[in-house]
Structures are given as C-alpha cells and as structure tokens.
C-alpha cells in the first residue's frame, strides 16, 4: 500500500493493478476471513520427510501423472501436509487457502480467488483439467472446501476496498488476476516467436523451458522429474520428451550439478581462480562492473560460465529442435559479456537461428501481465 500511496501522490494515472510473486507459499484464513498467523517461507525445514510420507498414501508416479509437477520438497502439497502433522489446530480452523498474490489481492479488494498459474505450483491441481484435484486433496486428509474456484489470467477481480482507496488515495482502480506465478508473467512478457522457441532463465533458478498446449505426463517425464506448470491462456510451461522444457537447476554436470558452475557461487569461484584474488565481499554484480571496465579476469569469467552453460544445454536444444533461445533472469544483464562464448558453444545446434536476451528484464513480468490482460480484453485501451 505504501507503493500505491507514492504512485497516487505522483498523480500516476493508474487504471488497474496486478500482483505476482514466487510460487508455492500461502496464507490460511478462518471462517471470518482473518489470516491465521503469518505465512511460512518455503525454505522452512518443516517439510523435511513429507515427500516420503505422502508417497505412502499415493504412489509418487500416480501423483506426478495427476499433477505433472516436479517433486521439490517445498511444494505447497508438502507444506500443507506438514501443517496437518505438526500444527493440526491451524488446519482445523482454516476455511480458505490463499496463495501469496491472492492474499495480497484479498487485502486490497476483500475478494478471495485462486489463480491458475499459481495454483499449479501447489502440486494439487489436475494438470489435464486445470482444476483442483479434490480426490487427491481428500486422500491427504485436507479440507477440499479450502480451495476456491480457479480463475484464469486476465480475470478482473474487483475494485479496491473503500478503506484502501482512502488510505492510498487511488480511486477507481481494478485489481486483475494475471499470471500470478512470477515465472508465468515473465514468460508471457518474452517474445517467444514460434512453437519451437525456448527460454532460458538463470537467476534464483536455472530454467530451460517451452510453452505447450497440453501437459506431458509420460514415464520419461516422471523419470526425469520435469514440470508442467500453468502458463497464461491456460497453457503449460516447462515440459518434456517431445518438447523437453525442463529445470536444469539440479542437472548433473561434471563433478556436481550445473548450478554449482553457473549460479552465483559458480561465478565467484571462477573469478577467484582466474584472478587469483580472495575477496569475501565480492558479488557477481561487481564482477559485471569490472567486466564493463575491461578487466581481463572478469571478462574471462563471463566467457567461462557461458561456455559451460552452452555445453550443458546444447544436447537438450538439439533434441527439441529449438529455433530461438531467449535468456531471462539475472543472466540477461550480462549477455554482452557472454554473447560470443555462448553463440560459439551453441554453434552445433543446427536448428537455432536466434539467440538473444530478454529486453527490459525488470519489467518482464509487467509486460507479461499487460499482454495477458490485452489478450483477454482487446477492446479496452
């Protein structure tokens, strides 16, 4: 609300607003619409061992076949099951679950809703029907009444509450449900030019993905733990086999996983080895500043990481016949230092005819939100 206040004070002509956040986290509300305690961050250890416990209730392959979501210990399904085991009184009093964007939307409008792209990250959504899997929810001993009707990106939720209008100074502003999982809005904002285009996002996670009309839920997809999350227009992002969009965050690579080499710690390790400097305070941003100033070790670091990244993803891109590769996330900020090595490393992928960074990375999700709304309401200027 402080941000809305500042926008109103600057006389910014706002007609609508939308909210996206990271996936999986939620708040629980009682029968009177009050939040029951603060949401717990997904990195909390309470979900340790929950995957194995749920696997005793429903075979994991069946769970995957129903939801299409990769198994990560912090998915909402494991968080909720941990609540059931450790804090049952919380769930006993919970009448509604709202994921983070919906929680903020509720505080602004007084309206509760569940948005498709975010709901998919819970691992409780039927990937085929794009609806809650109520049978699965009941198998886990959860109250299916907590899960409200799904709305698609582009849905107008409602107006700001009168008290919010008074507090912020904004009048007549609509709240819109967009791709409220931030990745969904960011992908929507990327100019994927064909069905064979892929995106590579390196930041908090390293994700190599495509957008598909339907989920891929076969044995190979389960075996390699690919994910089928919701995308805008009711589509699917990150799939497998015929179009293997996949998370490469934990891809086995050299003597570890790819993240060890292309994440923050990979950059810092490479720079230390190439420069011979030990600087505990050093950040990747600072290495970028040094590269911009022409420092050889910094430039070599970006080239080195780009070469490793190209080596790792080349087989995947060749397999799916990718024509266009778009780089998003923090990696796109450093593309100028990585372009030559990356293109050289991907030269063997015969299908690729374009490699480029996503423009305006800070506004990618905003552009995606706007694109979603524009497609839903083409007559609104």
C-alpha positions as CSV (number, residue, x, y, z in Angstrom):
1,X,0.0,0.0,0.0
2,X,2.9,2.3,0.5
3,X,3.8,1.9,-3.1
4,X,0.3,2.7,-4.2
5,X,0.4,5.8,-1.9
6,X,3.5,7.0,-3.6
7,X,2.0,6.4,-7.1
8,X,-1.1,8.3,-6.1
9,X,1.0,11.2,-4.7
10,X,2.8,11.4,-8.1
11,X,-0.5,11.6,-9.9
12,X,0.3,8.5,-11.9
13,X,-2.9,7.6,-13.9
14,X,-3.4,4.1,-12.7
15,X,-6.4,2.2,-14.0
16,X,-5.6,-1.3,-12.8
17,X,-3.0,-3.3,-10.9
18,X,-1.9,-6.9,-10.7
19,X,0.2,-9.0,-8.3
20,X,2.7,-11.8,-8.9
21,X,5.1,-13.5,-6.6
22,X,7.3,-16.5,-6.2
23,X,5.4,-19.8,-6.2
24,X,4.0,-22.3,-3.6
25,X,3.7,-20.1,-0.5
26,X,0.3,-19.3,1.0
27,X,-1.7,-18.0,3.9
28,X,-4.6,-19.7,5.7
29,X,-7.8,-17.9,6.7
30,X,-10.5,-18.6,9.3
31,X,-14.3,-18.5,8.9
32,X,-14.4,-14.8,9.5
33,X,-11.8,-14.1,6.8
34,X,-8.9,-13.4,9.2
35,X,-5.4,-14.6,8.5
36,X,-4.3,-17.4,10.8
37,X,-0.8,-16.4,11.6
38,X,1.9,-15.3,9.2
39,X,2.7,-17.4,6.1
40,X,5.8,-19.6,6.4
41,X,8.5,-19.3,3.8
42,X,9.0,-22.3,1.6
43,X,12.6,-22.7,2.7
44,X,11.5,-23.7,6.2
45,X,12.6,-27.2,7.2
46,X,9.2,-28.4,8.3
47,X,8.7,-30.1,5.0
48,X,11.6,-32.5,5.6
49,X,10.5,-36.1,5.1
50,X,7.0,-35.1,3.9
51,X,7.6,-36.4,0.3
52,X,8.3,-39.8,1.7
53,X,5.2,-39.7,3.9
54,X,2.9,-38.7,1.1
55,X,4.5,-41.4,-1.1
56,X,3.0,-43.9,1.4
57,X,-0.5,-42.5,0.8
58,X,-0.4,-42.2,-3.0
59,X,2.4,-43.6,-5.3
60,X,4.6,-40.8,-6.4
61,X,4.3,-41.8,-10.1
62,X,0.5,-41.5,-9.8
63,X,0.8,-38.2,-8.1
64,X,3.0,-37.0,-10.9
65,X,0.6,-38.3,-13.5
66,X,-2.2,-36.3,-12.0
67,X,-0.5,-33.0,-11.3
68,X,2.5,-33.0,-13.7
69,X,4.7,-31.1,-11.2
70,X,8.2,-31.9,-10.4
71,X,9.0,-33.1,-6.9
72,X,10.5,-30.4,-4.8
73,X,10.4,-30.6,-1.0
74,X,8.8,-27.2,-0.6
75,X,5.8,-27.6,-2.9
76,X,2.6,-26.5,-1.3
77,X,1.4,-30.1,-1.0
78,X,4.3,-30.9,1.3
79,X,3.8,-27.7,3.3
80,X,0.2,-28.4,3.9
81,X,0.8,-32.0,4.9
82,X,3.5,-30.7,7.3
83,X,0.8,-28.4,8.8
84,X,-1.5,-31.3,9.2
85,X,1.2,-33.3,11.0
86,X,2.7,-30.6,13.1
87,X,0.0,-27.9,13.6
88,X,-3.3,-29.6,13.1
89,X,-5.2,-27.0,15.0
90,X,-4.2,-24.5,12.3
91,X,-5.8,-26.6,9.6
92,X,-8.8,-27.4,11.7
93,X,-9.6,-23.7,11.9
94,X,-8.7,-22.9,8.3
95,X,-11.6,-22.3,5.9
96,X,-9.7,-21.0,3.0
97,X,-6.2,-21.1,1.5
98,X,-4.9,-18.1,-0.5
99,X,-1.6,-18.1,-2.2
100,X,0.6,-15.1,-1.8
101,X,-0.7,-13.0,-4.8
102,X,-4.3,-13.8,-3.9
103,X,-3.6,-13.0,-0.2
104,X,-2.5,-9.5,-1.2
105,X,-5.3,-9.2,-3.7
106,X,-7.8,-10.1,-0.9
107,X,-6.4,-7.5,1.4
108,X,-6.9,-4.9,-1.4
109,X,-10.3,-6.0,-2.6
110,X,-11.9,-8.2,0.1
111,X,-12.4,-10.8,-2.7
112,X,-11.0,-14.4,-2.4
113,X,-9.9,-16.2,-5.5
114,X,-7.5,-18.8,-6.8
115,X,-5.4,-18.1,-10.0
116,X,-4.5,-20.9,-12.4
117,X,-0.7,-20.5,-12.9
118,X,0.0,-20.1,-9.2
119,X,-2.4,-23.0,-8.2
120,X,-0.4,-25.3,-10.5
121,X,2.7,-24.8,-8.3
122,X,0.9,-26.3,-5.3
123,X,1.1,-29.9,-6.9
124,X,-2.6,-30.2,-6.0
125,X,-4.0,-29.2,-9.4
126,X,-5.2,-31.6,-12.1
127,X,-2.8,-30.8,-14.9
128,X,-5.2,-32.0,-17.6
129,X,-8.4,-30.4,-16.3
130,X,-6.8,-27.2,-14.9
131,X,-8.9,-27.7,-11.8
132,X,-8.2,-28.7,-8.2
133,X,-7.8,-32.4,-7.8
134,X,-10.3,-32.8,-5.0
135,X,-9.8,-36.6,-4.8
136,X,-6.1,-36.1,-4.1
137,X,-6.8,-33.3,-1.6
138,X,-9.2,-35.6,0.3
139,X,-6.7,-38.6,0.2
140,X,-4.3,-36.4,2.1
141,X,-6.8,-35.6,4.7
142,X,-7.1,-31.9,3.7
143,X,-10.4,-30.0,3.6
144,X,-11.3,-29.5,0.0
145,X,-13.6,-26.6,0.9
146,X,-10.4,-24.5,1.5
147,X,-9.7,-24.5,-2.2
148,X,-11.8,-21.9,-4.1
149,X,-12.8,-21.8,-7.8
150,X,-9.9,-21.3,-10.3
151,X,-9.8,-18.1,-12.3
152,X,-7.6,-17.7,-15.4
153,X,-5.1,-14.9,-16.0
154,X,-6.8,-11.8,-17.3
155,X,-9.8,-12.1,-15.0
156,X,-10.9,-8.8,-13.4
157,X,-11.2,-9.5,-9.7
158,X,-12.7,-6.2,-8.5
159,X,-12.2,-2.7,-7.1
160,X,-10.1,-1.6,-4.3
161,X,-11.8,-1.6,-0.9
162,X,-13.1,1.9,0.1
163,X,-10.7,1.9,3.1
164,X,-7.8,1.1,0.7
165,X,-8.8,3.9,-1.6
166,X,-8.9,6.3,1.3
167,X,-5.6,5.2,2.7
168,X,-3.8,5.2,-0.7
169,X,-5.5,8.0,-2.5
170,X,-6.2,5.8,-5.5
171,X,-9.8,5.8,-6.9
172,X,-11.4,3.6,-9.5
173,X,-8.6,1.1,-9.7
174,X,-9.3,-2.5,-10.8
175,X,-7.3,-5.5,-9.4
176,X,-6.6,-8.0,-12.2
177,X,-5.5,-11.7,-11.8
178,X,-2.6,-12.1,-14.2
179,X,-0.1,-15.0,-14.4
180,X,0.4,-14.5,-10.7
181,X,3.3,-17.0,-10.5
182,X,6.1,-14.7,-11.5
183,X,7.6,-17.1,-14.0
184,X,4.3,-17.3,-15.9
185,X,4.1,-13.5,-16.3
186,X,7.8,-13.2,-17.2
187,X,7.5,-15.9,-19.9
188,X,4.4,-14.1,-21.2
189,X,6.5,-11.0,-21.5
190,X,9.1,-12.7,-23.5
191,X,8.7,-12.6,-27.3
192,X,8.5,-16.4,-28.0
193,X,8.2,-16.2,-31.7
194,X,7.3,-19.8,-32.6
195,X,6.1,-23.0,-31.1
196,X,9.8,-24.2,-31.3
197,X,11.1,-21.2,-29.3
198,X,12.6,-21.9,-25.9
199,X,13.6,-19.6,-23.0
200,X,16.5,-19.9,-20.6
201,X,16.1,-18.1,-17.3
202,X,19.1,-18.1,-14.9
203,X,18.6,-16.3,-11.5
204,X,17.2,-17.8,-8.4
205,X,16.7,-20.9,-10.5
206,X,18.1,-22.1,-13.9
207,X,15.1,-23.0,-16.0
208,X,15.0,-24.1,-19.7
209,X,11.5,-24.1,-21.0
210,X,8.9,-24.0,-23.7
211,X,5.2,-23.2,-23.7
212,X,2.8,-26.1,-24.7
213,X,-0.9,-26.5,-25.3
214,X,-1.1,-29.6,-23.1
215,X,1.0,-31.3,-20.3
216,X,3.3,-34.2,-20.9
217,X,2.8,-36.8,-18.3
218,X,4.5,-39.9,-19.6
219,X,7.0,-42.2,-17.9
220,X,10.1,-40.4,-19.2
221,X,8.7,-37.1,-17.9
222,X,8.2,-38.6,-14.5
223,X,11.6,-40.3,-14.5
224,X,13.5,-37.0,-15.2
225,X,11.2,-35.0,-12.9
226,X,10.2,-32.4,-15.5
227,X,7.5,-30.0,-14.5
228,X,4.2,-28.9,-16.1
229,X,3.3,-25.6,-14.6
230,X,0.5,-23.4,-15.6
231,X,1.1,-20.7,-18.2
232,X,-1.2,-17.9,-19.4
233,X,-4.1,-18.7,-21.8
234,X,-4.5,-22.0,-19.9
235,X,-1.3,-23.4,-21.4
236,X,1.6,-25.3,-19.9
237,X,5.2,-24.3,-19.4
238,X,8.3,-26.5,-18.7
239,X,7.5,-29.9,-20.2
240,X,9.4,-32.9,-21.5
241,X,10.2,-35.6,-24.1
242,X,8.6,-34.3,-27.3
243,X,9.3,-30.8,-26.1
244,X,11.5,-31.2,-23.1
245,X,11.3,-27.9,-21.3
246,X,13.0,-28.8,-18.1
247,X,14.5,-27.4,-14.9
248,X,18.3,-27.5,-15.3
249,X,18.9,-26.2,-11.7
250,X,20.0,-29.7,-10.5
251,X,21.1,-31.2,-13.8
252,X,24.1,-33.5,-13.1
253,X,27.2,-31.8,-14.5
254,X,30.9,-32.6,-14.2
255,X,31.5,-33.4,-10.6
256,X,28.3,-31.9,-9.2
257,X,25.2,-30.2,-10.7
258,X,25.0,-27.4,-13.2
259,X,24.0,-24.8,-10.6
260,X,27.5,-25.3,-9.0
261,X,29.0,-23.8,-12.1
262,X,26.6,-21.2,-13.5
263,X,25.0,-19.8,-10.3
264,X,26.4,-17.0,-8.1
265,X,28.8,-19.4,-6.4
266,X,30.0,-20.7,-9.8
267,X,30.7,-17.1,-10.9
268,X,32.6,-16.3,-7.8
269,X,34.6,-19.5,-7.8
270,X,35.6,-19.0,-11.5
271,X,36.6,-15.4,-10.8
272,X,38.7,-16.3,-7.8
273,X,40.6,-18.9,-9.9
274,X,41.1,-16.6,-12.9
275,X,42.0,-13.5,-10.9
276,X,43.9,-15.1,-8.0
277,X,42.1,-12.7,-5.7
278,X,40.3,-13.6,-2.4
279,X,37.5,-11.0,-1.8
280,X,34.9,-12.4,0.6
281,X,32.6,-9.4,0.0
282,X,32.6,-9.8,-3.8
283,X,29.3,-10.0,-5.8
284,X,28.5,-11.1,-9.3
285,X,27.3,-7.5,-9.9
286,X,30.7,-6.2,-9.0
287,X,32.3,-8.7,-11.4
288,X,30.0,-7.3,-14.1
289,X,31.1,-3.8,-13.2
290,X,34.8,-4.9,-13.6
291,X,33.9,-6.6,-16.9
292,X,32.4,-3.4,-18.1
293,X,35.6,-1.6,-17.3
294,X,37.5,-4.2,-19.3
295,X,39.2,-6.2,-16.6
296,X,40.5,-9.4,-18.2
297,X,39.7,-11.8,-15.3
298,X,36.1,-10.5,-15.1
299,X,35.6,-10.8,-18.9
300,X,37.1,-14.3,-18.8
301,X,34.8,-15.3,-16.0
302,X,31.7,-14.5,-18.0
303,X,33.1,-16.3,-21.1
304,X,33.9,-19.3,-19.0
305,X,30.4,-19.6,-17.5
306,X,28.8,-19.0,-20.9
307,X,30.9,-21.9,-22.3
308,X,29.8,-24.2,-19.5
309,X,26.2,-23.2,-19.9
310,X,26.3,-23.8,-23.7
311,X,27.9,-27.2,-23.2
312,X,25.2,-28.2,-20.7
313,X,22.1,-27.2,-22.7
314,X,23.3,-28.0,-26.2
315,X,22.1,-31.6,-26.2
316,X,18.6,-30.5,-24.9
317,X,18.2,-27.8,-27.5
318,X,19.3,-30.1,-30.3
319,X,16.9,-32.8,-29.1
320,X,13.9,-30.5,-29.3
321,X,14.9,-28.6,-32.4
322,X,14.9,-25.2,-30.7
323,X,14.8,-22.3,-33.2
324,X,15.0,-19.3,-30.8
325,X,16.6,-19.1,-27.4
326,X,15.8,-16.2,-25.1
327,X,17.8,-15.6,-22.0
328,X,16.0,-14.1,-19.0
329,X,16.7,-13.7,-15.3
330,X,19.9,-12.1,-14.0
331,X,21.9,-13.8,-16.8
332,X,20.3,-11.4,-19.3
333,X,22.0,-8.4,-17.7
334,X,25.4,-9.9,-18.5
335,X,24.6,-11.1,-22.0
336,X,27.0,-8.6,-23.6
337,X,29.9,-10.3,-21.9
338,X,28.7,-13.8,-22.6
339,X,27.3,-13.5,-26.1
340,X,30.4,-14.6,-28.1
341,X,31.2,-17.6,-26.0
342,X,27.5,-18.6,-25.8
343,X,27.0,-18.4,-29.5
344,X,30.2,-20.3,-30.2
345,X,29.2,-23.0,-27.7
346,X,25.8,-23.4,-29.3
347,X,27.0,-23.3,-32.9
348,X,26.5,-27.1,-33.1
349,X,22.7,-26.7,-32.5
350,X,21.7,-26.7,-36.2
351,X,18.1,-25.6,-35.5
352,X,18.9,-22.3,-33.7
353,X,18.6,-19.2,-35.8
354,X,18.4,-16.6,-33.0
355,X,19.9,-16.2,-29.5
356,X,19.1,-13.0,-27.6
357,X,18.5,-11.7,-24.1
358,X,15.0,-10.7,-23.0
359,X,14.7,-6.9,-23.1
360,X,13.7,-4.9,-20.0
361,X,14.2,-7.6,-17.5
362,X,12.9,-5.6,-14.6
363,X,9.6,-5.0,-16.4
364,X,9.3,-8.5,-17.9
365,X,6.5,-9.6,-15.5
366,X,4.7,-6.3,-16.0
367,X,4.8,-6.7,-19.8
368,X,3.5,-10.3,-19.4
369,X,0.7,-9.0,-17.1
370,X,-0.3,-6.4,-19.7
371,X,-0.1,-8.9,-22.6
372,X,-2.4,-11.3,-20.6
373,X,-4.9,-8.6,-20.0
374,X,-4.8,-7.2,-23.6
375,X,-5.5,-10.6,-25.0
376,X,-8.4,-11.1,-22.6
377,X,-9.9,-7.6,-23.3
378,X,-8.7,-6.5,-26.7
379,X,-11.3,-3.7,-26.9
380,X,-10.0,-1.9,-23.8
381,X,-7.5,0.8,-24.5
